């Protein structure tokens, strides 16, 4: 029983350690951001599904904020259906890469 408890404790600690090892690569995001540009690349764009949303420009946001938002969409904590669909298709590495890319932009979605 003690061995089982020790294994469970170790296993619980490995998950967060692995997640912390994901480092975003902005150059790897080039092929991953194409789905973002259609909404986040148009200044003042408003999406109308399922209701009217003011779409934010995400260029220049912090990588941690973008990662947090994408993970929240992926888990369903944020409710926009299109963003949830996109976020669920992304791996943790994809999310880190996209966040790294947009955090290096200067208030625009794409240079």
Residue frames as a rotation matrix with the C-alpha (Angstrom) as fourth column:
UNK 1
0.568 0.823 0.000 0.00
0.823 -0.568 0.000 0.00
0.000 0.000 -1.000 0.00
UNK 2
0.425 -0.489 -0.762 2.83
0.159 -0.788 0.594 2.40
-0.891 -0.373 -0.257 0.81
UNK 3
-0.651 -0.683 0.331 4.42
0.409 0.051 0.911 1.67
-0.639 0.729 0.246 -2.59
UNK 4
-0.120 0.707 0.697 1.16
0.977 -0.042 0.211 2.43
0.178 0.706 -0.686 -4.37
UNK 5
0.781 0.392 -0.487 0.80
0.527 -0.832 0.175 5.69
-0.336 -0.393 -0.856 -2.47
UNK 6
-0.032 -0.889 -0.458 4.39
0.127 -0.458 0.880 6.64
-0.991 -0.030 0.127 -3.34
UNK 7
-0.670 -0.172 0.722 3.79
0.697 0.189 0.692 5.93
-0.256 0.967 -0.007 -7.04
UNK 8
0.327 0.885 0.333 0.61
0.928 -0.367 0.063 8.02
0.178 0.288 -0.941 -7.03
UNK 9
0.655 -0.166 -0.737 2.39
0.280 -0.853 0.441 10.92
-0.702 -0.495 -0.512 -5.35
UNK 10
-0.461 -0.886 -0.048 5.22
0.204 -0.158 0.966 10.76
-0.864 0.435 0.253 -7.89
UNK 11
-0.467 0.351 0.812 2.81
0.884 0.186 0.428 10.51
0.000 0.918 -0.397 -10.81
UNK 12
0.638 0.750 -0.175 0.88
0.759 -0.651 -0.019 13.53
-0.128 -0.120 -0.984 -9.60
UNK 13
0.399 -0.571 -0.717 4.07
0.047 -0.768 0.638 15.58
-0.916 -0.289 -0.279 -9.53
UNK 14
-0.525 -0.645 0.554 5.17
0.556 0.233 0.798 14.57
-0.644 0.727 0.237 -13.03
UNK 15
0.234 0.728 0.644 2.20
0.971 -0.147 -0.188 16.16
-0.042 0.669 -0.742 -14.86
UNK 16
0.940 0.120 -0.318 2.91
0.147 -0.987 0.063 19.76
-0.307 -0.106 -0.946 -13.82
UNK 17
0.062 -0.989 -0.138 6.63
-0.066 -0.142 0.988 19.23
-0.996 -0.052 -0.074 -14.39
UNK 18
-0.405 -0.174 0.897 6.01
0.803 0.401 0.440 18.08
-0.437 0.899 -0.023 -17.96
UNK 19
0.604 0.706 0.370 3.67
0.796 -0.561 -0.228 20.98
0.046 0.433 -0.900 -18.65
UNK 20
0.745 -0.380 -0.548 6.29
-0.041 -0.846 0.531 23.42
-0.666 -0.373 -0.646 -17.39
UNK 21
-0.248 -0.909 0.335 8.76
0.318 0.250 0.915 22.02
-0.915 0.333 0.227 -19.93
UNK 22
0.287 0.411 0.865 6.69
0.951 -0.015 -0.308 23.25
-0.114 0.912 -0.395 -22.90
UNK 23
-0.307 -0.459 -0.834 8.48
0.252 -0.884 0.393 26.27
-0.918 -0.090 0.387 -24.36
UNK 24
0.725 0.686 0.051 6.88
0.272 -0.218 -0.937 28.25
-0.632 0.694 -0.345 -27.15
UNK 25
-0.507 -0.827 0.242 8.69
0.538 -0.084 0.839 28.70
-0.673 0.556 0.488 -30.44
UNK 26
0.108 0.621 -0.776 7.38
-0.262 -0.736 -0.625 31.67
-0.959 0.271 0.083 -32.45
UNK 27
-0.539 -0.364 -0.760 8.91
-0.811 -0.020 0.585 30.35
-0.228 0.931 -0.284 -35.67
UNK 28
-0.971 0.214 0.108 7.06
0.226 0.968 0.110 27.04
-0.081 0.131 -0.988 -35.28
UNK 29
-0.310 0.914 -0.260 3.79
0.286 -0.171 -0.943 28.98
-0.907 -0.367 -0.209 -35.04
UNK 30
-0.749 -0.032 -0.661 3.84
-0.512 -0.605 0.610 30.17
-0.419 0.796 0.437 -38.64
UNK 31
-0.788 0.456 -0.414 1.69
-0.121 0.545 0.830 27.28
0.604 0.703 -0.374 -39.85
UNK 32
-0.583 0.546 -0.601 -0.47
0.805 0.487 -0.338 27.34
0.108 -0.681 -0.724 -36.71
UNK 33
-0.642 0.273 -0.716 -1.64
0.226 -0.825 -0.518 30.97
-0.733 -0.494 0.468 -36.78
UNK 34
-0.963 0.251 0.096 -3.44
0.040 -0.219 0.975 30.87
0.266 0.943 0.201 -40.12
UNK 35
-0.220 0.945 -0.244 -6.73
0.786 0.320 0.529 30.06
0.577 -0.076 -0.813 -38.38
UNK 36
-0.121 0.123 -0.985 -6.30
0.855 -0.491 -0.167 33.08
-0.504 -0.863 -0.046 -36.07
UNK 37
-0.894 -0.425 -0.143 -5.73
0.304 -0.809 0.503 35.75
-0.330 0.406 0.852 -38.70
UNK 38
-0.558 0.730 0.394 -9.26
0.564 -0.015 0.826 35.63
0.609 0.683 -0.403 -40.14
UNK 39
0.590 0.790 -0.166 -10.69
0.648 -0.341 0.681 37.17
0.482 -0.509 -0.713 -36.98
UNK 40
0.603 -0.380 -0.701 -7.83
0.595 -0.371 0.713 38.51
-0.531 -0.847 0.003 -34.88
UNK 41
-0.479 -0.849 0.225 -6.04
0.771 -0.284 0.570 40.10
-0.420 0.446 0.791 -37.85
UNK 42
-0.236 0.491 0.838 -8.82
0.665 -0.547 0.508 42.55
0.708 0.678 -0.198 -38.75
UNK 43
-0.979 -0.153 -0.133 -8.90
0.202 -0.660 -0.724 45.77
0.023 -0.736 0.677 -36.68
UNK 44
-0.644 0.764 0.036 -12.38
-0.712 -0.580 -0.396 46.40
-0.282 -0.281 0.918 -35.25
UNK 45
-0.626 0.395 -0.672 -13.73
-0.305 0.669 0.677 43.05
0.718 0.629 -0.298 -36.45
UNK 46
-0.332 0.616 0.714 -16.92
-0.860 0.114 -0.498 41.78
-0.388 -0.779 0.492 -34.85
UNK 47
-0.962 0.068 -0.264 -17.88
-0.041 0.921 0.388 38.12
0.269 0.384 -0.883 -35.06
UNK 48
-0.353 0.913 0.203 -21.59
-0.913 -0.384 0.140 37.38
0.206 -0.136 0.969 -35.15
UNK 49
0.323 0.472 -0.820 -21.75
-0.249 0.878 0.408 33.75
0.913 0.073 0.401 -34.05
UNK 50
-0.432 0.902 0.031 -23.53
0.874 0.409 0.263 32.89
0.225 0.141 -0.964 -31.84
UNK 51
0.741 0.560 -0.370 -23.90
0.610 -0.792 0.023 36.53
-0.280 -0.242 -0.929 -30.84
UNK 52
0.725 -0.483 0.491 -21.95
0.076 -0.653 -0.754 39.68
0.685 0.583 -0.436 -31.65
UNK 53
0.643 -0.633 -0.432 -18.44
0.653 0.158 0.741 39.61
-0.400 -0.758 0.515 -30.19
UNK 54
0.827 -0.543 -0.145 -15.82
-0.560 -0.774 -0.295 42.33
0.048 0.326 -0.944 -30.43
UNK 55
0.815 -0.566 -0.127 -12.77
0.532 0.817 -0.222 40.33
0.230 0.113 0.967 -31.52
UNK 56
0.779 -0.552 -0.297 -9.61
-0.154 -0.628 0.763 41.52
-0.607 -0.549 -0.575 -29.73
UNK 57
0.594 -0.759 -0.267 -6.31
-0.407 0.003 -0.914 42.13
0.694 0.652 -0.307 -31.45
UNK 58
0.986 -0.151 -0.071 -4.01
0.148 0.596 0.789 39.68
-0.077 -0.789 0.610 -29.69
UNK 59
0.313 -0.924 0.220 -0.66
0.587 0.006 -0.810 40.86
0.747 0.382 0.544 -31.01
UNK 60
-0.321 -0.566 0.759 1.48
-0.273 -0.712 -0.647 42.16
0.907 -0.415 0.074 -28.17
UNK 61
0.720 0.559 0.410 -0.44
-0.584 0.170 0.794 40.35
0.374 -0.811 0.449 -25.42
UNK 62
-0.179 -0.807 0.563 1.69
-0.953 0.284 0.104 38.41
-0.244 -0.518 -0.820 -22.96
UNK 63
-0.513 -0.102 -0.852 2.36
-0.489 0.851 0.193 34.79
0.705 0.516 -0.487 -23.84
UNK 64
-0.985 0.141 -0.099 1.11
0.162 0.558 -0.814 33.68
-0.059 -0.818 -0.573 -20.42
UNK 65
-0.409 0.886 -0.218 -2.21
-0.515 -0.421 -0.746 35.47
-0.753 -0.193 0.629 -20.97
UNK 66
-0.065 0.366 -0.928 -2.70
-0.979 0.155 0.130 33.94
0.192 0.917 0.349 -24.43
UNK 67
-0.756 -0.256 -0.602 -1.79
-0.182 0.966 -0.183 30.47
0.628 -0.029 -0.777 -23.15
UNK 68
-0.897 0.440 0.034 -4.16
0.034 0.144 -0.989 30.85
-0.440 -0.886 -0.144 -20.21
UNK 69
-0.185 0.869 -0.459 -7.00
-0.802 -0.403 -0.441 31.99
-0.568 0.287 0.771 -22.47
UNK 70
-0.189 0.078 -0.979 -6.50
-0.824 0.529 0.202 29.14
0.533 0.845 -0.036 -24.96
UNK 71
-0.919 -0.145 -0.367 -6.37
0.063 0.865 -0.498 26.56
0.390 -0.481 -0.786 -22.17
UNK 72
-0.692 0.722 -0.005 -9.57
-0.208 -0.206 -0.956 28.05
-0.692 -0.660 0.293 -20.69
UNK 73
-0.002 0.670 -0.743 -11.32
-0.993 -0.088 -0.076 27.74
-0.116 0.737 0.665 -24.08
UNK 74
-0.500 -0.290 -0.816 -10.01
-0.506 0.863 0.004 24.19
0.703 0.414 -0.578 -24.40
UNK 75
-0.974 0.105 -0.201 -11.40
0.224 0.586 -0.779 23.22
0.036 -0.804 -0.594 -20.97
UNK 76
-0.189 0.963 0.191 -14.69
0.708 -0.001 0.706 25.00
0.680 0.268 -0.682 -21.59
UNK 77
-0.242 0.053 -0.969 -14.14
0.860 -0.451 -0.240 27.64
-0.449 -0.891 0.064 -18.91
UNK 78
-0.630 0.123 -0.767 -14.44
-0.386 -0.906 0.172 30.29
-0.674 0.405 0.618 -21.63
UNK 79
-0.083 0.830 0.551 -17.58
0.167 0.557 -0.814 29.81
-0.982 0.024 -0.185 -23.68
UNK 80
0.118 0.179 -0.977 -17.07
-0.845 -0.498 -0.193 31.11
-0.521 0.849 0.092 -27.25
UNK 81
0.705 0.276 0.654 -17.87
-0.077 0.945 -0.317 28.06
-0.705 0.173 0.687 -29.43
UNK 82
0.907 -0.412 -0.082 -15.53
-0.078 0.026 -0.997 28.91
0.413 0.911 -0.008 -32.32
UNK 83
0.123 -0.904 0.410 -12.60
-0.880 -0.290 -0.375 29.52
0.458 -0.314 -0.831 -29.99
UNK 84
0.240 0.007 0.971 -13.36
-0.701 0.693 0.168 26.33
-0.671 -0.721 0.172 -28.10
UNK 85
0.953 0.159 0.256 -13.32
0.059 0.734 -0.677 24.35
-0.296 0.661 0.690 -31.34
UNK 86
0.613 -0.790 0.010 -9.99
-0.308 -0.251 -0.918 25.85
0.727 0.560 -0.398 -32.33
UNK 87
0.053 -0.637 0.769 -8.42
-0.986 -0.157 -0.063 25.47
0.161 -0.755 -0.636 -28.88
UNK 88
0.540 0.190 0.820 -9.41
-0.482 0.869 0.116 21.82
-0.690 -0.457 0.561 -28.55
UNK 89
0.978 -0.204 0.046 -7.54
0.149 0.527 -0.837 21.10
0.146 0.825 0.546 -31.77
UNK 90
0.403 -0.868 0.292 -4.30
-0.544 -0.483 -0.686 22.51
0.736 0.118 -0.666 -30.33
UNK 91
0.371 -0.418 -0.829 -1.70
0.705 0.708 -0.041 20.59
0.604 -0.569 0.558 -28.35
UNK 92
0.759 -0.187 -0.624 0.06
0.460 -0.525 0.716 22.22
-0.462 -0.830 -0.313 -25.39
UNK 93
-0.344 -0.937 0.066 3.05
0.667 -0.195 0.719 22.80
-0.661 0.292 0.691 -27.69
UNK 94
-0.261 0.346 0.901 0.83
0.843 -0.372 0.387 24.43
0.470 0.861 -0.195 -30.33
UNK 95
0.787 0.610 -0.088 -0.64
0.557 -0.642 0.528 26.74
0.266 -0.464 -0.845 -27.70
UNK 96
0.409 -0.721 -0.559 2.82
0.464 -0.364 0.808 27.70
-0.786 -0.590 0.186 -26.43
UNK 97
-0.534 -0.632 0.562 4.03
0.790 -0.135 0.599 28.36
-0.303 0.763 0.571 -29.99
UNK 98
0.087 0.671 0.736 1.02
0.767 -0.517 0.380 30.52
0.635 0.532 -0.560 -30.90
UNK 99
0.878 0.231 -0.419 1.33
0.469 -0.588 0.659 32.45
-0.094 -0.775 -0.625 -27.63
UNK 100
0.005 -0.961 -0.277 5.05
0.593 -0.220 0.775 33.02
-0.805 -0.168 0.569 -28.21
UNK 101
-0.471 -0.132 0.872 4.37
0.866 -0.255 0.429 34.27
0.166 0.958 0.234 -31.74
UNK 102
0.382 0.741 0.552 1.64
0.607 -0.652 0.455 36.75
0.697 0.161 -0.699 -30.79
UNK 103
0.739 -0.148 -0.657 3.49
0.555 -0.418 0.719 38.01
-0.381 -0.896 -0.227 -27.72
UNK 104
-0.322 -0.945 -0.061 6.28
0.677 -0.275 0.683 39.19
-0.662 0.178 0.728 -30.03
UNK 105
-0.123 0.361 0.924 3.95
0.878 -0.395 0.271 41.20
0.463 0.845 -0.269 -32.25
UNK 106
-0.934 -0.277 -0.227 3.53
0.348 -0.851 -0.393 44.94
-0.084 -0.446 0.891 -31.75
UNK 107
-0.491 0.817 -0.302 -0.18
-0.226 -0.455 -0.861 45.34
-0.841 -0.354 0.408 -31.15
UNK 108
0.011 0.465 -0.885 -1.00
-1.000 0.004 -0.010 43.77
-0.001 0.885 0.465 -34.51
UNK 109
0.736 0.323 0.594 -1.89
-0.373 0.927 -0.042 40.18
-0.564 -0.191 0.803 -35.31
UNK 110
0.484 -0.584 0.651 0.66
0.771 0.637 -0.002 39.83
-0.414 0.503 0.759 -38.06
UNK 111
-0.011 -0.583 -0.813 3.49
-0.084 -0.809 0.582 41.98
-0.996 0.075 -0.040 -39.37
